[in-house]
Amino acid sequence: MAAAAVALCGVCAFLELYCTQPLLPLLAHLFHASKTGVGMTVSAATLGVAISAPIFGTVTERLARKRVIVISILGVSIPTLLAATSTSLAQLIFWRFLQGIMVPGIIAVVVTYIGEEWPPDRVALIMSFYVSGTALGGFIGRISAGILADYFSWRVSFIALGAASLVGAAAVAAWLPHGHRRSLPHPKTNPLPAFPYQVQEMFRSRRLVATFAVGFNVLFSLVGVFTWITFYLSAAPFFLSITALSSLFFVYLIGLIVTPGAGYLITRVGLRAGIGGAISCSIVGVLLTLVHSLPIVVLGLTMLSSGVFIAQTASQSHLRVAAPPGARVTAAGIYITCYYLGGTAAGVVPGAFWAFGKWPACVAFIVAMQLIALAIALIGWRTPIIRQSGERAPSAAL
């Protein structure tokens, strides 16, 4: 039951985060808003995550992990239910932002909880349950929101997702073990003053800055395409319904199957080759969406999502290699912030290109961003051959 509870934490964390993506054309019509305006319903949630992610780790370090997780799930469900009462787009965006603020209380704490409560030889297995739960939650949230909005109303979508989170919080409270409380020694000095200097050192590292940039692009590409393509596919010549738009997210399931195998391949060919292949696959996928054939568009979305998932695997693996051993948690926090800032920008910035040239202009912009990220990774991820002292650098395959 403990492993199931961990997977359920992942489901609850991502159930609502991207649920408005298939609803964007409907929301634009109902609120008489611009496409960029309704895109803020996606960006507001990811911005909340980006802002609170670095804070949650520090604030909750000495609190009981399970309590923080359960309270955070409740903290996500309440704004979700209140979002159904929105009478304006601004109100909906506000509730979406509050949803995002609470998400790191789940995703940041669960990862720490797993590392503390399971023996080292089982951590990877339990972590895989959690990662699968996050993907499943994102998929269920998108497809159920679209179907419920199509057959009932968008308000019913938020009520259903909020109620599901409440049930999830109750299940996690019942199934997740309290865990063994680690009593941490009280430091003689306050470690917080060292934090800004640690961050400065991070941004002096070419390899880490390149990794943060790739992380930004990973979510930017995924959110940018799946947000703005809804407007493209809801118009001529496709005229897809809200239910059909939400069904597009089935391609995520293919990516989840492909990614583990690709992760094994990356260990063979190296991280630089892996990121090169992943971003190239994503670029081809985005370009295929320009073809006025729904099967080809679906193939393109499948290639995009698979490429993005593989790129995320490669960038997170490189983060562990590039970060100093004593600052890996800080590096991970910065990476998460950059990652979700990419998602925030993707919900808004492509709107300027849509106004200029609709979907083809968005595609051109997203492909350009991917090419920049590819160049940054190939240049920035190079392993130093010789250190200043003359000692050879680690032989990690990159």
KEMI-661445 format. One record per residue (C-alpha): residue number from 1; residue in one letter; x negated, y, z. Coordinates in Angstrom, 2 decimals, always signed. Layout:
- NUM:A:X:Y:Z
...
END
This chain:
- 1:M:+0.00:+0.00:+0.00
- 2:A:-2.93:+2.35:+0.65
- 3:A:-4.10:+2.15:-2.97
- 4:A:-0.52:+2.72:-4.18
- 5:A:-0.28:+5.78:-1.93
- 6:V:-3.49:+7.18:-3.42
- 7:A:-2.10:+6.69:-6.94
- 8:L:+1.13:+8.38:-5.84
- 9:C:-0.89:+11.38:-4.62
- 10:G:-2.21:+11.73:-8.16
- 11:V:+1.30:+11.50:-9.60
- 12:C:+2.62:+14.18:-7.22
- 13:A:-0.31:+16.50:-7.91
- 14:F:+0.32:+16.69:-11.65
- 15:L:+4.05:+16.00:-11.90
- 16:E:+4.96:+19.70:-12.15
- 17:L:+1.71:+21.34:-13.25
- 18:Y:+2.37:+21.26:-17.01
- 19:C:+6.10:+20.54:-17.02
- 20:T:+7.04:+23.75:-18.88
- 21:Q:+4.99:+22.92:-22.00
- 22:P:+7.84:+21.16:-23.88
- 23:L:+10.30:+23.81:-22.63
- 24:L:+8.53:+26.86:-24.07
- 25:P:+10.70:+27.36:-27.20
- 26:L:+13.83:+26.97:-25.06
- 27:L:+12.57:+29.41:-22.40
- 28:A:+11.61:+31.97:-25.06
- 29:H:+15.18:+31.84:-26.38
- 30:L:+16.90:+31.91:-22.98
- 31:F:+14.85:+34.74:-21.49
- 32:H:+14.50:+36.66:-24.80
- 33:A:+10.76:+36.63:-24.19
- 34:S:+7.68:+36.51:-26.38
- 35:K:+5.73:+33.33:-26.91
- 36:T:+2.86:+34.77:-24.88
- 37:G:+5.30:+35.64:-22.10
- 38:V:+6.65:+32.12:-21.73
- 39:G:+3.12:+30.78:-22.13
- 40:M:+2.46:+32.43:-18.77
- 41:T:+4.62:+29.73:-17.15
- 42:V:+1.75:+27.36:-17.97
- 43:S:-1.08:+29.81:-17.26
- 44:A:+0.33:+30.92:-13.89
- 45:A:+0.17:+27.37:-12.52
- 46:T:-3.38:+26.71:-13.74
- 47:L:-4.49:+30.15:-12.49
- 48:G:-3.18:+29.24:-9.04
- 49:V:-5.28:+26.05:-9.11
- 50:A:-8.37:+27.95:-10.27
- 51:I:-8.05:+30.52:-7.48
- 52:S:-7.40:+28.13:-4.60
- 53:A:-9.62:+25.18:-5.60
- 54:P:-12.89:+26.59:-4.14
- 55:I:-11.08:+27.71:-0.98
- 56:F:-9.28:+24.50:-0.04
- 57:G:-12.46:+22.47:+0.46
- 58:T:-13.88:+24.91:+3.00
- 59:V:-10.62:+25.72:+4.80
- 60:T:-9.49:+22.10:+5.21
- 61:E:-12.88:+20.53:+5.96
- 62:R:-12.13:+19.94:+9.66
- 63:L:-8.42:+19.14:+9.31
- 64:A:-6.85:+15.68:+9.13
- 65:R:-6.94:+14.66:+5.46
- 66:K:-3.55:+12.95:+5.39
- 67:R:-1.79:+15.90:+7.00
- 68:V:-3.24:+18.33:+4.44
- 69:I:-2.22:+16.05:+1.54
- 70:V:+1.37:+15.60:+2.72
- 71:I:+1.82:+19.31:+3.49
- 72:S:+0.39:+20.21:+0.08
- 73:I:+2.83:+17.88:-1.72
- 74:L:+5.65:+19.56:+0.17
- 75:G:+4.08:+22.91:-0.72
- 76:V:+4.31:+22.01:-4.41
- 77:S:+7.88:+20.67:-4.25
- 78:I:+9.43:+23.71:-2.54
- 79:P:+8.42:+26.28:-5.21
- 80:T:+9.53:+23.75:-7.84
- 81:L:+13.03:+23.64:-6.37
- 82:L:+13.08:+27.43:-6.01
- 83:A:+12.01:+27.82:-9.64
- 84:A:+15.43:+26.43:-10.62
- 85:T:+17.00:+29.56:-9.07
- 86:S:+15.01:+31.95:-11.28
- 87:T:+17.10:+34.61:-13.01
- 88:S:+14.17:+36.14:-14.89
- 89:L:+10.97:+35.00:-16.50
- 90:A:+8.94:+36.95:-13.93
- 91:Q:+10.53:+34.98:-11.10
- 92:L:+9.82:+31.69:-12.85
- 93:I:+6.18:+32.69:-13.37
- 94:F:+5.88:+33.61:-9.69
- 95:W:+7.16:+30.21:-8.52
- 96:R:+4.87:+28.47:-11.02
- 97:F:+1.90:+30.36:-9.57
- 98:L:+2.80:+29.19:-6.05
- 99:Q:+3.01:+25.62:-7.34
- 100:G:-0.54:+25.88:-8.65
- 101:I:-1.87:+27.40:-5.42
- 102:M:-0.90:+24.23:-3.49
- 103:V:-2.18:+21.63:-5.98
- 104:P:-5.86:+21.68:-4.82
- 105:G:-4.64:+20.69:-1.36
- 106:I:-3.94:+17.33:-3.00
- 107:I:-6.61:+16.92:-5.67
- 108:A:-9.56:+18.25:-3.64
- 109:V:-8.68:+16.46:-0.40
- 110:V:-7.72:+13.07:-1.89
- 111:V:-11.13:+12.68:-3.54
- 112:T:-12.83:+13.36:-0.19
- 113:Y:-10.39:+11.02:+1.60
- 114:I:-11.21:+8.16:-0.79
- 115:G:-14.95:+8.59:-0.23
- 116:E:-14.47:+8.51:+3.55
- 117:E:-11.96:+5.70:+3.94
- 118:W:-13.16:+2.97:+1.55
- 119:P:-16.50:+1.17:+1.49
- 120:P:-18.89:+2.34:-1.26
- 121:D:-18.36:-0.78:-3.35
- 122:R:-14.59:-0.06:-3.59
- 123:V:-14.63:+3.71:-4.09
- 124:A:-14.77:+3.50:-7.90
- 125:L:-11.82:+1.10:-7.98
- 126:I:-9.65:+3.24:-5.69
- 127:M:-10.70:+6.37:-7.60
- 128:S:-9.49:+4.73:-10.81
- 129:F:-6.03:+4.29:-9.22
- 130:Y:-6.01:+7.99:-8.35
- 131:V:-7.11:+9.10:-11.84
- 132:S:-4.46:+6.88:-13.43
- 133:G:-1.91:+8.46:-11.11
- 134:T:-2.88:+11.98:-12.21
- 135:A:-2.48:+11.07:-15.88
- 136:L:+0.82:+9.30:-15.23
- 137:G:+2.13:+12.27:-13.23
- 138:G:+1.31:+14.73:-16.01
- 139:F:+2.96:+12.49:-18.58
- 140:I:+6.13:+11.85:-16.53
- 141:G:+6.47:+15.55:-15.67
- 142:R:+6.34:+16.69:-19.28
- 143:I:+8.58:+14.03:-20.79
- 144:S:+11.23:+14.09:-18.03
- 145:A:+11.38:+17.90:-18.04
- 146:G:+12.00:+17.91:-21.78
- 147:I:+14.64:+15.19:-21.77
- 148:L:+16.54:+16.64:-18.79
- 149:A:+16.47:+20.14:-20.29
- 150:D:+17.74:+18.82:-23.62
- 151:Y:+20.63:+16.84:-22.13
- 152:F:+21.46:+19.05:-19.13
- 153:S:+19.54:+22.30:-18.51
- 154:W:+16.06:+23.53:-17.68
- 155:R:+17.20:+24.15:-14.10
- 156:V:+18.05:+20.46:-13.71
- 157:S:+14.49:+19.66:-14.82
- 158:F:+13.00:+21.65:-11.94
- 159:I:+15.50:+20.28:-9.41
- 160:A:+14.72:+16.71:-10.45
- 161:L:+10.94:+17.22:-10.35
- 162:G:+11.13:+19.01:-7.00
- 163:A:+13.28:+16.25:-5.53
- 164:A:+10.87:+13.62:-6.88
- 165:S:+7.99:+15.41:-5.14
- 166:L:+9.91:+15.43:-1.85
- 167:V:+10.40:+11.68:-2.16
- 168:G:+6.72:+11.34:-3.04
- 169:A:+5.71:+13.31:+0.05
- 170:A:+7.81:+11.01:+2.23
- 171:A:+6.29:+7.92:+0.60
- 172:V:+2.73:+9.23:+1.02
- 173:A:+3.47:+10.07:+4.67
- 174:A:+4.68:+6.50:+5.21
- 175:W:+2.10:+4.57:+3.17
- 176:L:-1.17:+6.52:+3.32
- 177:P:-3.27:+5.46:+6.33
- 178:H:-4.14:+8.20:+8.79
- 179:G:-7.77:+7.39:+8.24
- 180:H:-10.73:+7.48:+10.55
- 181:R:-11.27:+11.04:+11.68
- 182:R:-14.85:+12.05:+11.14
- 183:S:-15.99:+14.36:+13.94
- 184:L:-18.41:+16.69:+12.25
- 185:P:-21.21:+18.26:+14.28
- 186:H:-20.84:+21.95:+14.88
- 187:P:-23.63:+23.66:+13.03
- 188:K:-25.91:+25.96:+14.98
- 189:T:-25.77:+28.47:+12.18
- 190:N:-22.92:+29.52:+9.98
- 191:P:-23.36:+27.85:+6.57
- 192:L:-21.02:+30.29:+4.80
- 193:P:-23.62:+33.05:+4.26
- 194:A:-25.66:+30.57:+2.22
- 195:F:-22.74:+29.95:-0.12
- 196:P:-23.19:+33.07:-2.34
- 197:Y:-26.89:+32.31:-2.76
- 198:Q:-26.06:+28.72:-3.65
- 199:V:-23.64:+29.96:-6.34
- 200:Q:-26.28:+32.33:-7.70
- 201:E:-28.68:+29.43:-8.04
- 202:M:-26.01:+27.47:-9.91
- 203:F:-25.66:+30.19:-12.51
- 204:R:-29.42:+30.36:-12.97
- 205:S:-29.39:+26.75:-14.15
- 206:R:-29.06:+26.49:-17.92
- 207:R:-27.71:+22.96:-17.70
- 208:L:-25.06:+23.80:-15.09
- 209:V:-23.87:+26.93:-16.92
- 210:A:-23.54:+24.86:-20.08
- 211:T:-21.54:+22.25:-18.16
- 212:F:-19.20:+24.89:-16.71
- 213:A:-18.67:+26.28:-20.24
- 214:V:-17.84:+22.82:-21.60
- 215:G:-15.41:+22.29:-18.71
- 216:F:-13.69:+25.57:-19.60
- 217:N:-13.35:+24.43:-23.21
- 218:V:-12.04:+20.95:-22.29
- 219:L:-8.82:+22.19:-20.71
- 220:F:-8.63:+25.20:-23.03
- 221:S:-8.43:+22.87:-26.04
- 222:L:-5.89:+20.53:-24.48
- 223:V:-3.56:+23.18:-23.06
- 224:G:-4.00:+25.48:-26.05
- 225:V:-2.95:+22.87:-28.57
- 226:F:-0.11:+21.25:-26.62
- 227:T:+1.29:+24.63:-25.55
- 228:W:+1.33:+26.45:-28.87
- 229:I:+2.10:+23.50:-31.12
- 230:T:+5.56:+23.32:-29.55
- 231:F:+6.48:+26.56:-31.37
- 232:Y:+5.04:+25.16:-34.61
- 233:L:+6.92:+21.86:-34.43
- 234:S:+10.23:+23.36:-33.30
- 235:A:+10.39:+25.41:-36.53
- 236:A:+10.46:+24.47:-40.22
- 237:P:+9.66:+21.98:-41.65
- 238:F:+9.79:+19.83:-38.48
- 239:F:+12.67:+21.25:-36.38
- 240:L:+11.87:+18.96:-33.43
- 241:S:+14.25:+18.96:-30.46
- 242:I:+13.09:+19.50:-26.87
- 243:T:+13.26:+15.73:-26.28
- 244:A:+11.15:+15.08:-29.38
- 245:L:+8.61:+17.70:-28.29
- 246:S:+8.27:+16.10:-24.87
- 247:S:+7.80:+12.70:-26.53
- 248:L:+4.60:+13.98:-28.14
- 249:F:+2.89:+13.45:-24.81
- 250:F:+3.02:+9.69:-25.35
- 251:V:-0.29:+10.22:-27.17
- 252:Y:-1.84:+10.77:-23.72
- 253:L:-1.34:+7.08:-23.03
- 254:I:-3.51:+6.18:-26.02
- 255:G:-6.22:+8.48:-24.72
- 256:L:-6.10:+6.77:-21.34
- 257:I:-6.74:+3.42:-23.04
- 258:V:-9.56:+4.74:-25.21
- 259:T:-11.39:+6.74:-22.56
- 260:P:-12.71:+3.89:-20.32
- 261:G:-14.26:+2.16:-23.32
- 262:A:-15.74:+5.44:-24.53
- 263:G:-17.13:+6.03:-21.03
- 264:Y:-19.01:+2.75:-21.28
- 265:L:-20.28:+3.74:-24.76
- 266:I:-21.54:+7.08:-23.44
- 267:T:-23.78:+5.25:-20.97
- 268:R:-25.37:+3.58:-24.00
- 269:V:-25.76:+6.51:-26.41
- 270:G:-26.34:+9.29:-23.87
- 271:L:-24.33:+12.28:-22.71
- 272:R:-25.35:+14.69:-25.49
- 273:A:-24.38:+12.22:-28.19
- 274:G:-21.20:+11.43:-26.28
- 275:I:-20.10:+15.06:-25.99
- 276:G:-20.98:+15.62:-29.65
- 277:G:-18.78:+12.74:-30.77
- 278:A:-15.94:+13.70:-28.41
- 279:I:-15.73:+17.35:-29.51
- 280:S:-16.08:+16.36:-33.17
- 281:C:-13.14:+13.96:-32.75
- 282:S:-11.11:+16.76:-31.14
- 283:I:-11.89:+19.18:-33.96
- 284:V:-10.76:+16.70:-36.63
- 285:G:-7.59:+16.08:-34.62
- 286:V:-6.74:+19.79:-34.38
- 287:L:-7.28:+20.24:-38.13
- 288:L:-4.98:+17.30:-38.93
- 289:T:-2.08:+19.13:-37.24
- 290:L:-2.06:+21.55:-40.19
- 291:V:-0.71:+18.80:-42.46
- 292:H:+3.08:+19.08:-42.89
- 293:S:+3.63:+15.43:-42.04
- 294:L:+4.79:+14.44:-38.56
- 295:P:+2.89:+11.09:-38.48
- 296:I:-0.33:+12.92:-39.44
- 297:V:+0.31:+15.55:-36.77
- 298:V:+0.82:+12.82:-34.17
- 299:L:-2.43:+11.17:-35.31
- 300:G:-4.17:+14.52:-34.93
- 301:L:-2.80:+15.01:-31.42
- 302:T:-3.94:+11.50:-30.52
- 303:M:-7.48:+12.24:-31.74
- 304:L:-7.48:+15.58:-29.93
- 305:S:-6.33:+14.20:-26.57
- 306:S:-8.68:+11.21:-26.77
- 307:G:-11.61:+13.46:-27.66
- 308:V:-10.80:+15.84:-24.82
- 309:F:-10.56:+13.01:-22.27
- 310:I:-13.93:+11.65:-23.42
- 311:A:-15.46:+15.15:-23.30
- 312:Q:-14.20:+15.49:-19.73
- 313:T:-15.85:+12.19:-18.81
- 314:A:-19.14:+13.30:-20.36
- 315:S:-19.12:+16.76:-18.75
- 316:Q:-18.30:+15.42:-15.28
- 317:S:-21.05:+12.83:-15.65
- 318:H:-23.51:+15.54:-16.68
- 319:L:-22.45:+17.64:-13.68
- 320:R:-23.66:+14.89:-11.34
- 321:V:-26.98:+14.76:-13.18
- 322:A:-27.55:+18.52:-13.41
- 323:A:-26.41:+19.63:-9.93
- 324:P:-28.96:+19.68:-7.08
- 325:P:-28.30:+16.85:-4.57
- 326:G:-27.59:+19.28:-1.75
- 327:A:-25.12:+21.39:-3.74
- 328:R:-23.03:+18.93:-5.71
- 329:V:-19.81:+19.80:-3.89
- 330:T:-20.32:+23.48:-4.64
- 331:A:-21.06:+22.68:-8.27
- 332:A:-17.91:+20.56:-8.49
- 333:G:-15.85:+23.42:-7.04
- 334:I:-17.21:+25.88:-9.61
- 335:Y:-16.58:+23.35:-12.38
- 336:I:-12.93:+22.91:-11.31
- 337:T:-12.45:+26.68:-11.27
- 338:C:-13.94:+27.06:-14.78
- 339:Y:-11.88:+24.08:-15.97
- 340:Y:-8.58:+25.58:-14.84
- 341:L:-9.52:+29.07:-15.99
- 342:G:-9.76:+27.47:-19.43
- 343:G:-6.20:+26.20:-19.05
- 344:T:-5.08:+29.65:-17.90
- 345:A:-6.61:+31.38:-20.91
- 346:A:-5.13:+28.79:-23.28
- 347:G:-1.59:+29.64:-22.24
- 348:V:-2.02:+33.32:-23.18
- 349:V:-4.97:+34.14:-25.48
- 350:P:-3.86:+32.11:-28.55
- 351:G:-0.71:+34.26:-28.54
- 352:A:-2.68:+37.07:-30.20
- 353:F:-3.69:+34.69:-32.98
- 354:W:-0.14:+33.36:-33.33
- 355:A:+1.07:+36.93:-33.87
- 356:F:-1.58:+37.34:-36.56
- 357:G:-1.22:+34.07:-38.47
- 358:K:+0.99:+31.63:-36.50
- 359:W:-0.23:+28.05:-36.03
- 360:P:-3.05:+28.08:-38.67
- 361:A:-4.60:+31.11:-36.91
- 362:C:-4.33:+29.32:-33.54
- 363:V:-6.02:+26.26:-35.04
- 364:A:-8.86:+28.38:-36.43
- 365:F:-9.41:+30.00:-33.03
- 366:I:-9.30:+26.73:-31.07
- 367:V:-11.70:+25.03:-33.53
- 368:A:-14.08:+28.00:-33.23
- 369:M:-14.00:+27.64:-29.43
- 370:Q:-14.75:+23.93:-29.73
- 371:L:-17.69:+24.56:-32.09
- 372:I:-19.11:+27.09:-29.61
- 373:A:-18.73:+24.57:-26.78
- 374:L:-20.42:+21.90:-28.89
- 375:A:-23.38:+24.16:-29.59
- 376:I:-23.64:+25.11:-25.90
- 377:A:-23.64:+21.44:-24.85
- 378:L:-26.19:+20.29:-27.42
- 379:I:-28.56:+23.14:-26.52
- 380:G:-27.85:+23.47:-22.80
- 381:W:-27.80:+19.78:-21.92
- 382:R:-31.34:+19.10:-23.06
- 383:T:-33.40:+17.41:-20.37
- 384:P:-36.62:+19.25:-19.49
- 385:I:-39.53:+17.15:-20.72
- 386:I:-42.16:+18.38:-18.29
- 387:R:-41.63:+20.19:-15.03
- 388:Q:-43.81:+23.14:-14.04
- 389:S:-45.81:+20.98:-11.66
- 390:G:-46.58:+18.59:-14.48
- 391:E:-44.28:+15.90:-13.11
- 392:R:-42.11:+14.20:-15.73
- 393:A:-38.42:+14.94:-15.57
- 394:P:-35.95:+12.19:-14.64
- 395:S:-35.30:+9.78:-17.50
- 396:A:-31.52:+10.12:-17.47
- 397:A:-30.21:+9.39:-20.95
- 398:L:-28.75:+12.62:-22.32
END
